[in-house]
Amino acid sequence: MYDGVKVIKIAKSFKKGKGSQEVFRSLSFCVKPGEVLLLTGKNGSGKTTLLKIISGLLIPDKGEVLLNGLSPAAARKEIGYLGSEERALYLKLTGRQNIEFFAELYGIDNKTIWDRTEKLTQRLNMNSFIDLPVEDCSLGMKQRISIAKTLIHHPDICLFDEPLKGLDKAAKEIFKDILKLLLKNKKTVLIATHNPPDFQGVRYKVKELHP
């Protein structure tokens, strides 16, 4: 069994007008536990599409994705996915309530949820806004809450789509420290980004996608 992420000859196209637009024809690569892979490329190169396929939100037309030897559907509880969508959080709930809600979906007991939420609140420096309604939070605050929501169940496979979006310099450094901790704990990490130099100081590999 291959631990980590293994993408095997996946193909994906979308309907466009009367025809179709090919995103991937036969894409293959592997990412091992304890590695960070940055997915780069121009807009339309398929970065977000690829993360959605790996997470199980999209199905490839051909090929296969294995996460620790399992299909994305079978490995659902091992996946932490931070999407790029603005409405990834419930705006009327507080940051804490959002994190707790998503933790409950993974069947985590209340005491563990409380302990992990407190640790993530401290690590991401969220004390000043964690109990505010999300609709009253800035973009950077929402992004930190989303990062906490992504990591609350201690996933083995961590997928981040533009995780530094909206973060100030201090918050970006916090996120890079989290990446180093994920590496130390042998997590498998994939990040879609337009700017790999933003991750300077973190050991990573790069895969460029082409439209």
Buried (B, 14 or more C-beta within 10 A) or exposed (E): EEBBBBBBEBBBBEEEEEEEEBBBEEBEBBBBBBBBBBBBBEEEBBBBBBBBBBBBBBEBBEBEBBBBEBEBEEBBEBBBBBBBEEEBBBEEBBBBBBBBBBBEEBEBEEEEBBEBBEEBBEBBEBEEBBEBBBEEBEEBBBBBBBBBBBBBBBBBBBBBBBBBBBBEEEBBEBBBEBBBEBBEEEBBBBBBBEEBEBBEEBEBEEBEBEE
